[in-house]
Each structure stands twice: as structure tokens, then as C-alpha cells.
Amino acid sequence: EDQVTQSPEALRLQEGESSSLNCSYTVSGLRGLFWYRQDPGKGPEFLFTLYSAGEEKEKERLKATLTKKESFLHITAPKPEDSATYLCAVQARQYSSASKIIFGSGTRLSIRP
Amino acid sequence: EPEVTQTPSHQVTQMGQEVILRCVPISNHLYFYWYRQILGQKVEFLVSFYNNEISEKSEIFDDQFSVERPDGSNFTLKIRSTKLEDSAMYFCASSEGPGPNEQYFGPGTRLTVT
């Protein structure tokens, strides 16, 4: 069964303190791995897509990496506005035209000024 | 920047009533989805839709649920007879192509069943 596990559940950092969020996945053939940001009461906001092991993507203070079993979201010198829940999701190779994505439970990130 | 929109933002209904949640996907997108998130839980897939038919559905999407694209811009989710356990945030999403195209999500409709 396709599965996504994220750790830690919650992470509190001081402003400027870099860290990493982990996403481990089990999927029957990876089509794509996605990172989303979700603010309270809002919809997931797309951040990155990673397709194959070794790939890296960057956006401002965020950098996402991918191995065959895990993805990491590295946050460098975070600011309070980076506080949110970060969701990892995978899409498996399937034959339907519009394939679902499977989400993890998320990491709730809090940055203290 | 194009975005997915959803109405209403909050819907309160009584158990057993029918509700229709509405979505306007991004205009050049061809693939449409509904997900839900019960408070404090994961975002869960409900159904995907392409070329005017359901492409894939989850076990949650039983006979009480239906989807429709009534015109060229709207995409709707109908729940025929709501239950208490249907209370959740419902998110519409759309993508330009099939996987691994990224899916863009709307702001959600909070459904409260009393």
C-alpha cells in the first residue's frame, strides 16, 4: 500500500536556526513527489515537484531533495513568516488519466522571532 | 496569477440534507479533483475527473457523493444525504495534465453537519 510518513510532527525553531523536515515514502513506482505549504484554515499551496532520486529544487529559504526512499525539505535561516504546516505527497505510477496524490500528516513548523 | 476558487467558504447543514460545493478550476486545466481534510487529520483523496467522467475514486466516495461539470467553468461536489462524519474541509484541485503534473488547490469549503 502506498504510504507517506513525515517527521517530526512538530518543530519549533528560533529565527535564523536552520533545520530539515523528513518525508519517507513507500509507493509502487514513483511518478512524482510534491511539497506543499498549508496555513491554518487554508488550502495546500504548491511548493515543489521532484521526479527522480538525486533531484533538488530551491525556492527562497527552502530546498527540497529526493532519494529513492526519502525526501527532505531543508529550511535555511527561517523567518517567522515560514511558520506553517509542510505537507509531503506522492503520486504513484497508475494508468488512470487523473491520478490521486497521497499526503502525509505534515510537519507543523513554528519559527520564534 | 490564476487560482482555484471555491464557494461557499463555510456551509452549515443539518444531517440528511443535500449540499453542493462549488469550484472554479484554473481555466486551462483539464484534470479536476476533490479532497477532504477532517480536522487534525491528513488530506484525503475523494475523486478525480477528466473528460467529463470520473477517472478514479476512493472508498470514501460512495453513492452519497457525485461530481459534475455543469458548464465550461464550474466543477461541483454533491453530497446527497449528509452525515455528521461528513464534517470536514473540502478542497477542490486542478492540474494542467495527468501525473506528475502538480495539482493546485483552492481555499476550501468548511462543511459543518449538525
Interface residues (C-beta under 8 A of the other chain):
Chain A: R31 G32 F34 Y36 G41 K42 G43 P44 E45 F46 T49 Y51 L87 A89 Q91 R93 Q94 S96 S97 A98 S99 K100 I101 I102 F103 G104 S105 G106
Chain B: V4 Y31 F32 Y33 Q41 K42 V43 E44 F45 S48 F49 Y50 N51 S55 E56 S58 M89 F91 S95 P98 G99 P100 E102 Q103 Y104 F105 G106 P107 G108 R110
